[in-house]
Amino acid sequence: MSELLSVALVCAGTLLAQDCSRETALDVIVSPARTPMECIMHAQTMAAAAGLPGGDHRYLKVSCEHRRTEADPVVVVRRAS
């Protein structure tokens, strides 16, 4: 199992980048990655594929995260409808 996750957060344009997180994002896109380089490449691909309708009203923030283990707390992710 991959230890890394490429994470793309679609955030409201009114939200500061440092405040954009899984909890505050309008949508979250996650993809497993085996290496840090693959994680970065997935993040760039997700950013290009996102399209982001709405112009300046939304932006994409991408990052690489370590996969949580069963001992880690569960985070509930909201999805935009």
Distance bins in CASP14 RR format, pairs under 12 A and 6 or more apart:
PFRMAT RR
TARGET T0000
AUTHOR 0000-0000-0000
RMODE 2
METHOD distances of the structure
MODEL  1
1 32 1 0 0 1 0 0 0 0 0 0 0
1 33 0 0 0 0 0 1 0 0 0 0 0
1 34 0 0 0 0 1 0 0 0 0 0 0
1 66 0 0 0 0 0 1 0 0 0 0 0
1 67 1 0 0 1 0 0 0 0 0 0 0
1 68 0 0 0 0 0 1 0 0 0 0 0
1 69 0 0 0 0 0 1 0 0 0 0 0
1 70 0 0 0 0 0 1 0 0 0 0 0
2 30 0 0 0 0 0 1 0 0 0 0 0
2 31 0 0 0 0 1 0 0 0 0 0 0
2 32 1 1 0 0 0 0 0 0 0 0 0
2 33 1 0 1 0 0 0 0 0 0 0 0
2 34 1 0 1 0 0 0 0 0 0 0 0
2 35 0 0 0 0 1 0 0 0 0 0 0
2 36 0 0 0 0 0 1 0 0 0 0 0
2 38 0 0 0 0 1 0 0 0 0 0 0
2 39 0 0 0 0 1 0 0 0 0 0 0
2 42 0 0 0 0 0 1 0 0 0 0 0
2 64 0 0 0 0 0 1 0 0 0 0 0
2 65 0 0 0 0 0 1 0 0 0 0 0
2 66 0 0 0 0 0 1 0 0 0 0 0
2 67 1 0 0 1 0 0 0 0 0 0 0
3 32 0 0 0 0 1 0 0 0 0 0 0
3 33 0 0 0 0 1 0 0 0 0 0 0
3 34 0 0 0 0 1 0 0 0 0 0 0
3 35 0 0 0 0 1 0 0 0 0 0 0
3 36 0 0 0 0 0 1 0 0 0 0 0
3 38 0 0 0 0 0 1 0 0 0 0 0
3 39 0 0 0 0 1 0 0 0 0 0 0
3 64 0 0 0 0 0 1 0 0 0 0 0
3 65 0 0 0 0 1 0 0 0 0 0 0
3 66 1 0 0 1 0 0 0 0 0 0 0
3 67 1 0 1 0 0 0 0 0 0 0 0
3 68 0 0 0 0 0 1 0 0 0 0 0
3 69 0 0 0 0 1 0 0 0 0 0 0
4 30 0 0 0 0 0 1 0 0 0 0 0
4 31 0 0 0 0 1 0 0 0 0 0 0
4 32 1 0 0 1 0 0 0 0 0 0 0
4 33 1 0 1 0 0 0 0 0 0 0 0
4 34 1 0 0 1 0 0 0 0 0 0 0
4 35 1 0 0 1 0 0 0 0 0 0 0
4 36 1 0 0 1 0 0 0 0 0 0 0
4 37 0 0 0 0 0 1 0 0 0 0 0
4 38 1 0 0 1 0 0 0 0 0 0 0
4 39 1 0 1 0 0 0 0 0 0 0 0
4 40 0 0 0 0 1 0 0 0 0 0 0
4 41 0 0 0 0 0 1 0 0 0 0 0
4 42 0 0 0 0 1 0 0 0 0 0 0
4 43 0 0 0 0 0 1 0 0 0 0 0
4 63 0 0 0 0 0 1 0 0 0 0 0
4 64 1 0 1 0 0 0 0 0 0 0 0
4 65 1 0 0 1 0 0 0 0 0 0 0
4 66 1 0 0 1 0 0 0 0 0 0 0
4 67 1 0 0 1 0 0 0 0 0 0 0
4 68 0 0 0 0 0 1 0 0 0 0 0
5 22 0 0 0 0 0 1 0 0 0 0 0
5 28 0 0 0 0 0 1 0 0 0 0 0
5 29 0 0 0 0 0 1 0 0 0 0 0
5 30 1 0 1 0 0 0 0 0 0 0 0
5 31 1 0 0 1 0 0 0 0 0 0 0
5 32 1 0 0 1 0 0 0 0 0 0 0
5 33 1 0 0 1 0 0 0 0 0 0 0
5 34 0 0 0 0 0 1 0 0 0 0 0
5 36 0 0 0 0 0 1 0 0 0 0 0
5 38 0 0 0 0 0 1 0 0 0 0 0
5 39 1 0 0 1 0 0 0 0 0 0 0
5 42 0 0 0 0 1 0 0 0 0 0 0
5 43 0 0 0 0 1 0 0 0 0 0 0
5 46 0 0 0 0 0 1 0 0 0 0 0
5 62 0 0 0 0 0 1 0 0 0 0 0
5 63 0 0 0 0 1 0 0 0 0 0 0
5 64 1 0 0 1 0 0 0 0 0 0 0
5 65 1 0 1 0 0 0 0 0 0 0 0
5 66 1 0 0 1 0 0 0 0 0 0 0
5 67 1 0 1 0 0 0 0 0 0 0 0
5 68 0 0 0 0 1 0 0 0 0 0 0
5 75 0 0 0 0 0 1 0 0 0 0 0
5 77 0 0 0 0 0 1 0 0 0 0 0
6 28 0 0 0 0 0 1 0 0 0 0 0
6 29 0 0 0 0 1 0 0 0 0 0 0
6 30 1 0 0 1 0 0 0 0 0 0 0
6 31 1 0 1 0 0 0 0 0 0 0 0
6 32 1 0 0 1 0 0 0 0 0 0 0
6 33 1 0 1 0 0 0 0 0 0 0 0
6 34 0 0 0 0 0 1 0 0 0 0 0
6 35 0 0 0 0 0 1 0 0 0 0 0
6 36 0 0 0 0 0 1 0 0 0 0 0
6 37 0 0 0 0 0 1 0 0 0 0 0
6 38 1 0 0 1 0 0 0 0 0 0 0
6 39 1 0 1 0 0 0 0 0 0 0 0
6 40 1 0 0 1 0 0 0 0 0 0 0
6 41 0 0 0 0 1 0 0 0 0 0 0
6 42 1 1 0 0 0 0 0 0 0 0 0
6 43 1 0 1 0 0 0 0 0 0 0 0
6 44 0 0 0 0 1 0 0 0 0 0 0
6 45 0 0 0 0 1 0 0 0 0 0 0
6 46 1 0 0 1 0 0 0 0 0 0 0
6 47 0 0 0 0 1 0 0 0 0 0 0
6 49 0 0 0 0 0 1 0 0 0 0 0
6 60 0 0 0 0 0 1 0 0 0 0 0
6 61 0 0 0 0 0 1 0 0 0 0 0
6 62 1 0 0 1 0 0 0 0 0 0 0
6 63 1 0 0 1 0 0 0 0 0 0 0
6 64 1 0 0 1 0 0 0 0 0 0 0
6 65 0 0 0 0 1 0 0 0 0 0 0
6 66 0 0 0 0 0 1 0 0 0 0 0
6 67 0 0 0 0 0 1 0 0 0 0 0
7 20 0 0 0 0 0 1 0 0 0 0 0
7 21 0 0 0 0 1 0 0 0 0 0 0
7 22 1 0 0 1 0 0 0 0 0 0 0
7 25 0 0 0 0 1 0 0 0 0 0 0
7 27 0 0 0 0 0 1 0 0 0 0 0
7 28 1 0 0 1 0 0 0 0 0 0 0
7 29 1 0 0 1 0 0 0 0 0 0 0
7 30 1 0 1 0 0 0 0 0 0 0 0
7 31 0 0 0 0 1 0 0 0 0 0 0
7 32 0 0 0 0 0 1 0 0 0 0 0
7 33 0 0 0 0 1 0 0 0 0 0 0
7 39 0 0 0 0 1 0 0 0 0 0 0
7 40 0 0 0 0 0 1 0 0 0 0 0
7 42 0 0 0 0 1 0 0 0 0 0 0
7 43 1 0 0 1 0 0 0 0 0 0 0
7 46 0 0 0 0 1 0 0 0 0 0 0
7 47 0 0 0 0 0 1 0 0 0 0 0
7 60 0 0 0 0 0 1 0 0 0 0 0
7 61 0 0 0 0 1 0 0 0 0 0 0
7 62 1 0 0 1 0 0 0 0 0 0 0
7 63 1 0 1 0 0 0 0 0 0 0 0
7 64 1 0 0 1 0 0 0 0 0 0 0
7 65 1 0 1 0 0 0 0 0 0 0 0
7 66 0 0 0 0 0 1 0 0 0 0 0
7 67 0 0 0 0 0 1 0 0 0 0 0
7 68 0 0 0 0 0 1 0 0 0 0 0
7 75 0 0 0 0 0 1 0 0 0 0 0
7 77 0 0 0 0 1 0 0 0 0 0 0
8 20 0 0 0 0 0 1 0 0 0 0 0
8 22 0 0 0 0 0 1 0 0 0 0 0
8 25 0 0 0 0 1 0 0 0 0 0 0
8 26 0 0 0 0 0 1 0 0 0 0 0
8 27 0 0 0 0 1 0 0 0 0 0 0
8 28 1 0 0 1 0 0 0 0 0 0 0
8 29 1 0 1 0 0 0 0 0 0 0 0
8 30 1 0 0 1 0 0 0 0 0 0 0
8 31 0 0 0 0 1 0 0 0 0 0 0
8 39 0 0 0 0 0 1 0 0 0 0 0
8 40 0 0 0 0 0 1 0 0 0 0 0
8 42 0 0 0 0 1 0 0 0 0 0 0
8 43 1 0 0 1 0 0 0 0 0 0 0
8 44 0 0 0 0 1 0 0 0 0 0 0
8 45 0 0 0 0 1 0 0 0 0 0 0
8 46 1 0 1 0 0 0 0 0 0 0 0
8 47 1 0 0 1 0 0 0 0 0 0 0
8 48 0 0 0 0 0 1 0 0 0 0 0
8 49 0 0 0 0 1 0 0 0 0 0 0
8 50 1 0 0 1 0 0 0 0 0 0 0
8 51 0 0 0 0 0 1 0 0 0 0 0
8 52 0 0 0 0 0 1 0 0 0 0 0
8 58 0 0 0 0 0 1 0 0 0 0 0
8 59 0 0 0 0 0 1 0 0 0 0 0
8 60 1 0 1 0 0 0 0 0 0 0 0
8 61 1 0 0 1 0 0 0 0 0 0 0
8 62 1 0 1 0 0 0 0 0 0 0 0
8 63 0 0 0 0 1 0 0 0 0 0 0
8 64 0 0 0 0 0 1 0 0 0 0 0
8 65 0 0 0 0 0 1 0 0 0 0 0
9 15 0 0 0 0 1 0 0 0 0 0 0
9 17 0 0 0 0 1 0 0 0 0 0 0
9 19 0 0 0 0 0 1 0 0 0 0 0
9 20 1 0 1 0 0 0 0 0 0 0 0
9 21 1 0 0 1 0 0 0 0 0 0 0
9 22 1 0 0 1 0 0 0 0 0 0 0
9 23 0 0 0 0 1 0 0 0 0 0 0
9 24 0 0 0 0 1 0 0 0 0 0 0
9 25 1 1 0 0 0 0 0 0 0 0 0
9 26 0 0 0 0 1 0 0 0 0 0 0
9 27 1 0 0 1 0 0 0 0 0 0 0
9 28 1 0 1 0 0 0 0 0 0 0 0
9 29 1 0 0 1 0 0 0 0 0 0 0
9 30 0 0 0 0 1 0 0 0 0 0 0
9 43 0 0 0 0 0 1 0 0 0 0 0
9 46 0 0 0 0 0 1 0 0 0 0 0
9 47 0 0 0 0 0 1 0 0 0 0 0
9 50 0 0 0 0 0 1 0 0 0 0 0
9 52 0 0 0 0 0 1 0 0 0 0 0
9 58 0 0 0 0 0 1 0 0 0 0 0
9 59 0 0 0 0 1 0 0 0 0 0 0
9 60 1 0 0 1 0 0 0 0 0 0 0
9 61 1 0 1 0 0 0 0 0 0 0 0
9 62 1 0 0 1 0 0 0 0 0 0 0
9 63 1 0 0 1 0 0 0 0 0 0 0
9 65 0 0 0 0 0 1 0 0 0 0 0
9 77 0 0 0 0 1 0 0 0 0 0 0
9 78 0 0 0 0 0 1 0 0 0 0 0
9 79 0 0 0 0 0 1 0 0 0 0 0
9 80 0 0 0 0 0 1 0 0 0 0 0
10 20 0 0 0 0 1 0 0 0 0 0 0
10 22 0 0 0 0 0 1 0 0 0 0 0
10 24 0 0 0 0 0 1 0 0 0 0 0
10 25 1 0 1 0 0 0 0 0 0 0 0
10 26 1 0 1 0 0 0 0 0 0 0 0
10 27 1 0 1 0 0 0 0 0 0 0 0
10 28 1 0 0 1 0 0 0 0 0 0 0
10 29 1 0 0 1 0 0 0 0 0 0 0
10 46 0 0 0 0 0 1 0 0 0 0 0
10 47 0 0 0 0 0 1 0 0 0 0 0
10 49 0 0 0 0 0 1 0 0 0 0 0
10 50 1 0 0 1 0 0 0 0 0 0 0
10 51 0 0 0 0 1 0 0 0 0 0 0
10 52 1 0 0 1 0 0 0 0 0 0 0
10 53 0 0 0 0 0 1 0 0 0 0 0
10 54 0 0 0 0 0 1 0 0 0 0 0
10 55 0 0 0 0 0 1 0 0 0 0 0
10 57 0 0 0 0 0 1 0 0 0 0 0
10 58 1 0 1 0 0 0 0 0 0 0 0
10 59 1 0 0 1 0 0 0 0 0 0 0
10 60 1 0 1 0 0 0 0 0 0 0 0
10 61 0 0 0 0 1 0 0 0 0 0 0
10 62 0 0 0 0 0 1 0 0 0 0 0
10 77 0 0 0 0 0 1 0 0 0 0 0
10 78 0 0 0 0 0 1 0 0 0 0 0
10 79 0 0 0 0 0 1 0 0 0 0 0
10 80 1 0 0 1 0 0 0 0 0 0 0
11 17 1 0 0 1 0 0 0 0 0 0 0
11 18 0 0 0 0 0 1 0 0 0 0 0
11 19 0 0 0 0 1 0 0 0 0 0 0
11 20 1 1 0 0 0 0 0 0 0 0 0
11 21 0 0 0 0 1 0 0 0 0 0 0
11 22 0 0 0 0 0 1 0 0 0 0 0
11 23 0 0 0 0 0 1 0 0 0 0 0
11 24 1 0 0 1 0 0 0 0 0 0 0
11 25 1 0 1 0 0 0 0 0 0 0 0
11 26 1 0 0 1 0 0 0 0 0 0 0
11 27 0 0 0 0 1 0 0 0 0 0 0
11 28 0 0 0 0 1 0 0 0 0 0 0
11 50 0 0 0 0 0 1 0 0 0 0 0
11 52 0 0 0 0 0 1 0 0 0 0 0
11 57 0 0 0 0 0 1 0 0 0 0 0
11 58 1 0 0 1 0 0 0 0 0 0 0
11 59 1 0 1 0 0 0 0 0 0 0 0
11 60 1 0 0 1 0 0 0 0 0 0 0
11 61 1 0 1 0 0 0 0 0 0 0 0
11 62 0 0 0 0 0 1 0 0 0 0 0
11 80 0 0 0 0 0 1 0 0 0 0 0
12 19 0 0 0 0 1 0 0 0 0 0 0
12 20 0 0 0 0 1 0 0 0 0 0 0
12 24 0 0 0 0 1 0 0 0 0 0 0
12 25 0 0 0 0 1 0 0 0 0 0 0
12 26 1 0 0 1 0 0 0 0 0 0 0
12 27 0 0 0 0 0 1 0 0 0 0 0
12 52 0 0 0 0 0 1 0 0 0 0 0
12 54 0 0 0 0 0 1 0 0 0 0 0
12 55 0 0 0 0 0 1 0 0 0 0 0
12 56 0 0 0 0 0 1 0 0 0 0 0
12 57 1 0 0 1 0 0 0 0 0 0 0
12 58 1 0 0 1 0 0 0 0 0 0 0
12 59 0 0 0 0 1 0 0 0 0 0 0
12 60 0 0 0 0 0 1 0 0 0 0 0
12 61 0 0 0 0 0 1 0 0 0 0 0
12 80 0 0 0 0 0 1 0 0 0 0 0
13 19 0 0 0 0 0 1 0 0 0 0 0
13 20 0 0 0 0 1 0 0 0 0 0 0
13 24 0 0 0 0 0 1 0 0 0 0 0
13 25 0 0 0 0 0 1 0 0 0 0 0
13 26 0 0 0 0 1 0 0 0 0 0 0
13 52 0 0 0 0 0 1 0 0 0 0 0
13 54 0 0 0 0 1 0 0 0 0 0 0
13 55 0 0 0 0 1 0 0 0 0 0 0
13 56 1 0 0 1 0 0 0 0 0 0 0
13 57 1 0 1 0 0 0 0 0 0 0 0
13 58 1 0 1 0 0 0 0 0 0 0 0
13 59 1 0 1 0 0 0 0 0 0 0 0
13 60 0 0 0 0 0 1 0 0 0 0 0
13 61 0 0 0 0 0 1 0 0 0 0 0
14 20 0 0 0 0 0 1 0 0 0 0 0
14 24 0 0 0 0 0 1 0 0 0 0 0
14 26 0 0 0 0 0 1 0 0 0 0 0
14 56 0 0 0 0 1 0 0 0 0 0 0
14 57 0 0 0 0 1 0 0 0 0 0 0
14 58 0 0 0 0 1 0 0 0 0 0 0
14 59 0 0 0 0 0 1 0 0 0 0 0
15 21 0 0 0 0 1 0 0 0 0 0 0
15 23 0 0 0 0 0 1 0 0 0 0 0
15 24 1 0 0 1 0 0 0 0 0 0 0
15 25 0 0 0 0 1 0 0 0 0 0 0
15 26 0 0 0 0 1 0 0 0 0 0 0
15 57 0 0 0 0 0 1 0 0 0 0 0
15 58 0 0 0 0 1 0 0 0 0 0 0
15 59 0 0 0 0 1 0 0 0 0 0 0
15 61 0 0 0 0 1 0 0 0 0 0 0
16 24 0 0 0 0 1 0 0 0 0 0 0
16 59 0 0 0 0 0 1 0 0 0 0 0
16 61 0 0 0 0 0 1 0 0 0 0 0
17 24 0 0 0 0 0 1 0 0 0 0 0
17 25 0 0 0 0 0 1 0 0 0 0 0
17 59 1 0 0 1 0 0 0 0 0 0 0
17 60 0 0 0 0 0 1 0 0 0 0 0
17 61 1 0 0 1 0 0 0 0 0 0 0
17 62 0 0 0 0 0 1 0 0 0 0 0
17 63 0 0 0 0 0 1 0 0 0 0 0
18 24 0 0 0 0 0 1 0 0 0 0 0
18 61 0 0 0 0 1 0 0 0 0 0 0
19 25 0 0 0 0 0 1 0 0 0 0 0
19 61 0 0 0 0 0 1 0 0 0 0 0
20 26 0 0 0 0 1 0 0 0 0 0 0
20 27 0 0 0 0 0 1 0 0 0 0 0
20 28 0 0 0 0 0 1 0 0 0 0 0
20 58 0 0 0 0 0 1 0 0 0 0 0
20 59 1 0 0 1 0 0 0 0 0 0 0
20 60 0 0 0 0 1 0 0 0 0 0 0
20 61 1 0 1 0 0 0 0 0 0 0 0
20 62 0 0 0 0 0 1 0 0 0 0 0
20 63 0 0 0 0 1 0 0 0 0 0 0
21 28 0 0 0 0 1 0 0 0 0 0 0
21 61 0 0 0 0 1 0 0 0 0 0 0
21 63 0 0 0 0 1 0 0 0 0 0 0
21 65 0 0 0 0 0 1 0 0 0 0 0
21 75 0 0 0 0 1 0 0 0 0 0 0
21 77 0 0 0 0 0 1 0 0 0 0 0
21 78 0 0 0 0 0 1 0 0 0 0 0
22 28 1 0 1 0 0 0 0 0 0 0 0
22 29 0 0 0 0 0 1 0 0 0 0 0
22 30 0 0 0 0 1 0 0 0 0 0 0
22 61 0 0 0 0 0 1 0 0 0 0 0
22 63 0 0 0 0 1 0 0 0 0 0 0
22 65 0 0 0 0 1 0 0 0 0 0 0
22 68 0 0 0 0 0 1 0 0 0 0 0
22 74 0 0 0 0 0 1 0 0 0 0 0
22 75 1 0 1 0 0 0 0 0 0 0 0
22 76 0 0 0 0 1 0 0 0 0 0 0
22 77 1 0 1 0 0 0 0 0 0 0 0
22 78 0 0 0 0 1 0 0 0 0 0 0
22 79 0 0 0 0 0 1 0 0 0 0 0
23 75 1 0 0 1 0 0 0 0 0 0 0
23 76 0 0 0 0 1 0 0 0 0 0 0
23 77 0 0 0 0 1 0 0 0 0 0 0
23 78 1 0 0 1 0 0 0 0 0 0 0
24 61 0 0 0 0 0 1 0 0 0 0 0
24 75 0 0 0 0 0 1 0 0 0 0 0
24 77 0 0 0 0 0 1 0 0 0 0 0
24 78 0 0 0 0 1 0 0 0 0 0 0
25 50 0 0 0 0 0 1 0 0 0 0 0
25 58 0 0 0 0 1 0 0 0 0 0 0
25 59 0 0 0 0 0 1 0 0 0 0 0
25 60 0 0 0 0 1 0 0 0 0 0 0
25 61 1 0 0 1 0 0 0 0 0 0 0
25 62 0 0 0 0 0 1 0 0 0 0 0
25 63 0 0 0 0 0 1 0 0 0 0 0
25 75 0 0 0 0 0 1 0 0 0 0 0
25 77 1 0 0 1 0 0 0 0 0 0 0
25 78 1 0 0 1 0 0 0 0 0 0 0
25 79 0 0 0 0 1 0 0 0 0 0 0
25 80 0 0 0 0 1 0 0 0 0 0 0
26 50 0 0 0 0 0 1 0 0 0 0 0
26 52 0 0 0 0 0 1 0 0 0 0 0
26 53 0 0 0 0 0 1 0 0 0 0 0
26 54 0 0 0 0 0 1 0 0 0 0 0
26 57 0 0 0 0 1 0 0 0 0 0 0
26 58 1 0 0 1 0 0 0 0 0 0 0
26 59 0 0 0 0 0 1 0 0 0 0 0
26 60 0 0 0 0 0 1 0 0 0 0 0
26 61 0 0 0 0 0 1 0 0 0 0 0
26 77 0 0 0 0 0 1 0 0 0 0 0
26 78 0 0 0 0 1 0 0 0 0 0 0
26 79 0 0 0 0 1 0 0 0 0 0 0
26 80 1 0 1 0 0 0 0 0 0 0 0
26 81 0 0 0 0 1 0 0 0 0 0 0
27 46 0 0 0 0 0 1 0 0 0 0 0
27 50 0 0 0 0 1 0 0 0 0 0 0
27 51 0 0 0 0 0 1 0 0 0 0 0
27 52 0 0 0 0 1 0 0 0 0 0 0
27 53 0 0 0 0 0 1 0 0 0 0 0
27 58 0 0 0 0 1 0 0 0 0 0 0
27 59 0 0 0 0 0 1 0 0 0 0 0
27 60 0 0 0 0 1 0 0 0 0 0 0
27 61 0 0 0 0 0 1 0 0 0 0 0
27 77 0 0 0 0 1 0 0 0 0 0 0
27 78 0 0 0 0 1 0 0 0 0 0 0
27 79 1 0 1 0 0 0 0 0 0 0 0
27 80 1 0 1 0 0 0 0 0 0 0 0
27 81 0 0 0 0 1 0 0 0 0 0 0
28 46 0 0 0 0 0 1 0 0 0 0 0
28 50 0 0 0 0 0 1 0 0 0 0 0
28 60 0 0 0 0 0 1 0 0 0 0 0
28 61 0 0 0 0 0 1 0 0 0 0 0
28 62 0 0 0 0 0 1 0 0 0 0 0
28 63 0 0 0 0 0 1 0 0 0 0 0
28 65 0 0 0 0 0 1 0 0 0 0 0
28 75 0 0 0 0 1 0 0 0 0 0 0
28 76 0 0 0 0 0 1 0 0 0 0 0
28 77 1 0 1 0 0 0 0 0 0 0 0
28 78 1 0 0 1 0 0 0 0 0 0 0
28 79 1 0 0 1 0 0 0 0 0 0 0
28 80 0 0 0 0 1 0 0 0 0 0 0
29 42 0 0 0 0 1 0 0 0 0 0 0
29 43 0 0 0 0 1 0 0 0 0 0 0
29 45 0 0 0 0 0 1 0 0 0 0 0
29 46 1 0 1 0 0 0 0 0 0 0 0
29 47 0 0 0 0 1 0 0 0 0 0 0
29 48 0 0 0 0 0 1 0 0 0 0 0
29 49 0 0 0 0 1 0 0 0 0 0 0
29 50 1 0 0 1 0 0 0 0 0 0 0
29 51 0 0 0 0 0 1 0 0 0 0 0
29 52 0 0 0 0 0 1 0 0 0 0 0
29 60 0 0 0 0 1 0 0 0 0 0 0
29 61 0 0 0 0 0 1 0 0 0 0 0
29 62 0 0 0 0 1 0 0 0 0 0 0
29 63 0 0 0 0 0 1 0 0 0 0 0
29 77 0 0 0 0 0 1 0 0 0 0 0
29 79 0 0 0 0 1 0 0 0 0 0 0
29 80 0 0 0 0 0 1 0 0 0 0 0
30 39 0 0 0 0 0 1 0 0 0 0 0
30 42 0 0 0 0 1 0 0 0 0 0 0
30 43 0 0 0 0 0 1 0 0 0 0 0
30 46 0 0 0 0 1 0 0 0 0 0 0
30 62 0 0 0 0 0 1 0 0 0 0 0
30 63 0 0 0 0 0 1 0 0 0 0 0
30 64 0 0 0 0 0 1 0 0 0 0 0
30 65 0 0 0 0 1 0 0 0 0 0 0
30 67 0 0 0 0 1 0 0 0 0 0 0
30 68 0 0 0 0 0 1 0 0 0 0 0
30 75 0 0 0 0 0 1 0 0 0 0 0
30 77 0 0 0 0 1 0 0 0 0 0 0
30 79 0 0 0 0 0 1 0 0 0 0 0
31 38 0 0 0 0 1 0 0 0 0 0 0
31 39 0 0 0 0 1 0 0 0 0 0 0
31 40 0 0 0 0 0 1 0 0 0 0 0
31 41 0 0 0 0 0 1 0 0 0 0 0
31 42 1 0 1 0 0 0 0 0 0 0 0
31 43 0 0 0 0 1 0 0 0 0 0 0
31 44 0 0 0 0 0 1 0 0 0 0 0
31 45 0 0 0 0 1 0 0 0 0 0 0
31 46 1 0 0 1 0 0 0 0 0 0 0
31 47 0 0 0 0 0 1 0 0 0 0 0
31 49 0 0 0 0 0 1 0 0 0 0 0
31 62 0 0 0 0 0 1 0 0 0 0 0
31 63 0 0 0 0 0 1 0 0 0 0 0
31 64 0 0 0 0 0 1 0 0 0 0 0
31 65 0 0 0 0 0 1 0 0 0 0 0
31 67 0 0 0 0 0 1 0 0 0 0 0
32 38 0 0 0 0 1 0 0 0 0 0 0
32 39 0 0 0 0 1 0 0 0 0 0 0
32 42 0 0 0 0 1 0 0 0 0 0 0
32 64 0 0 0 0 0 1 0 0 0 0 0
32 65 0 0 0 0 0 1 0 0 0 0 0
32 66 0 0 0 0 0 1 0 0 0 0 0
32 67 1 0 0 1 0 0 0 0 0 0 0
33 39 1 1 0 0 0 0 0 0 0 0 0
33 40 0 0 0 0 1 0 0 0 0 0 0
33 41 1 0 0 1 0 0 0 0 0 0 0
33 42 1 0 1 0 0 0 0 0 0 0 0
33 43 0 0 0 0 1 0 0 0 0 0 0
33 44 0 0 0 0 0 1 0 0 0 0 0
33 45 0 0 0 0 0 1 0 0 0 0 0
33 46 0 0 0 0 0 1 0 0 0 0 0
33 62 0 0 0 0 0 1 0 0 0 0 0
33 63 0 0 0 0 0 1 0 0 0 0 0
33 64 1 0 0 1 0 0 0 0 0 0 0
33 65 0 0 0 0 1 0 0 0 0 0 0
33 66 0 0 0 0 0 1 0 0 0 0 0
33 67 0 0 0 0 1 0 0 0 0 0 0
34 41 0 0 0 0 0 1 0 0 0 0 0
34 42 0 0 0 0 0 1 0 0 0 0 0
34 64 0 0 0 0 0 1 0 0 0 0 0
34 67 0 0 0 0 0 1 0 0 0 0 0
35 41 0 0 0 0 1 0 0 0 0 0 0
35 42 0 0 0 0 0 1 0 0 0 0 0
35 64 0 0 0 0 1 0 0 0 0 0 0
36 42 0 0 0 0 0 1 0 0 0 0 0
36 43 0 0 0 0 0 1 0 0 0 0 0
36 63 0 0 0 0 0 1 0 0 0 0 0
36 64 1 0 0 1 0 0 0 0 0 0 0
36 65 0 0 0 0 0 1 0 0 0 0 0
36 66 0 0 0 0 0 1 0 0 0 0 0
37 43 0 0 0 0 0 1 0 0 0 0 0
37 44 0 0 0 0 0 1 0 0 0 0 0
37 64 0 0 0 0 1 0 0 0 0 0 0
38 44 0 0 0 0 0 1 0 0 0 0 0
38 45 0 0 0 0 0 1 0 0 0 0 0
38 64 0 0 0 0 1 0 0 0 0 0 0
39 45 0 0 0 0 0 1 0 0 0 0 0
39 46 0 0 0 0 0 1 0 0 0 0 0
39 62 0 0 0 0 1 0 0 0 0 0 0
39 63 0 0 0 0 1 0 0 0 0 0 0
39 64 1 1 0 0 0 0 0 0 0 0 0
39 65 0 0 0 0 1 0 0 0 0 0 0
39 66 0 0 0 0 0 1 0 0 0 0 0
39 67 0 0 0 0 0 1 0 0 0 0 0
40 46 0 0 0 0 0 1 0 0 0 0 0
40 47 0 0 0 0 0 1 0 0 0 0 0
40 62 0 0 0 0 1 0 0 0 0 0 0
40 63 0 0 0 0 1 0 0 0 0 0 0
40 64 1 0 0 1 0 0 0 0 0 0 0
41 47 0 0 0 0 0 1 0 0 0 0 0
41 48 0 0 0 0 0 1 0 0 0 0 0
41 62 0 0 0 0 0 1 0 0 0 0 0
41 64 0 0 0 0 0 1 0 0 0 0 0
42 48 0 0 0 0 0 1 0 0 0 0 0
42 49 0 0 0 0 0 1 0 0 0 0 0
42 62 0 0 0 0 1 0 0 0 0 0 0
42 63 0 0 0 0 0 1 0 0 0 0 0
42 64 0 0 0 0 1 0 0 0 0 0 0
42 65 0 0 0 0 0 1 0 0 0 0 0
43 49 0 0 0 0 0 1 0 0 0 0 0
43 50 0 0 0 0 0 1 0 0 0 0 0
43 60 0 0 0 0 1 0 0 0 0 0 0
43 61 0 0 0 0 1 0 0 0 0 0 0
43 62 1 1 0 0 0 0 0 0 0 0 0
43 63 1 0 0 1 0 0 0 0 0 0 0
43 64 1 0 0 1 0 0 0 0 0 0 0
43 65 0 0 0 0 0 1 0 0 0 0 0
44 50 0 0 0 0 0 1 0 0 0 0 0
44 60 0 0 0 0 0 1 0 0 0 0 0
44 62 1 0 0 1 0 0 0 0 0 0 0
44 63 0 0 0 0 0 1 0 0 0 0 0
44 64 0 0 0 0 0 1 0 0 0 0 0
45 51 0 0 0 0 0 1 0 0 0 0 0
45 60 0 0 0 0 0 1 0 0 0 0 0
45 62 0 0 0 0 1 0 0 0 0 0 0
46 52 0 0 0 0 0 1 0 0 0 0 0
46 60 1 0 0 1 0 0 0 0 0 0 0
46 61 0 0 0 0 0 1 0 0 0 0 0
46 62 1 0 0 1 0 0 0 0 0 0 0
46 63 0 0 0 0 0 1 0 0 0 0 0
46 64 0 0 0 0 0 1 0 0 0 0 0
47 59 0 0 0 0 1 0 0 0 0 0 0
47 60 1 0 1 0 0 0 0 0 0 0 0
47 61 0 0 0 0 1 0 0 0 0 0 0
47 62 1 0 1 0 0 0 0 0 0 0 0
47 63 0 0 0 0 0 1 0 0 0 0 0
48 60 0 0 0 0 1 0 0 0 0 0 0
48 62 0 0 0 0 0 1 0 0 0 0 0
49 60 0 0 0 0 0 1 0 0 0 0 0
49 62 0 0 0 0 0 1 0 0 0 0 0
50 58 0 0 0 0 1 0 0 0 0 0 0
50 59 0 0 0 0 1 0 0 0 0 0 0
50 60 1 0 1 0 0 0 0 0 0 0 0
50 61 0 0 0 0 0 1 0 0 0 0 0
50 62 0 0 0 0 1 0 0 0 0 0 0
50 80 0 0 0 0 0 1 0 0 0 0 0
51 58 0 0 0 0 1 0 0 0 0 0 0
51 59 0 0 0 0 0 1 0 0 0 0 0
51 60 0 0 0 0 1 0 0 0 0 0 0
52 58 1 0 1 0 0 0 0 0 0 0 0
52 59 1 0 0 1 0 0 0 0 0 0 0
52 60 1 0 0 1 0 0 0 0 0 0 0
52 61 0 0 0 0 0 1 0 0 0 0 0
52 80 0 0 0 0 0 1 0 0 0 0 0
53 80 0 0 0 0 0 1 0 0 0 0 0
54 60 0 0 0 0 0 1 0 0 0 0 0
58 80 0 0 0 0 1 0 0 0 0 0 0
65 72 0 0 0 0 0 1 0 0 0 0 0
65 75 0 0 0 0 0 1 0 0 0 0 0
66 72 0 0 0 0 1 0 0 0 0 0 0
68 74 1 0 0 1 0 0 0 0 0 0 0
68 75 1 0 0 1 0 0 0 0 0 0 0
END
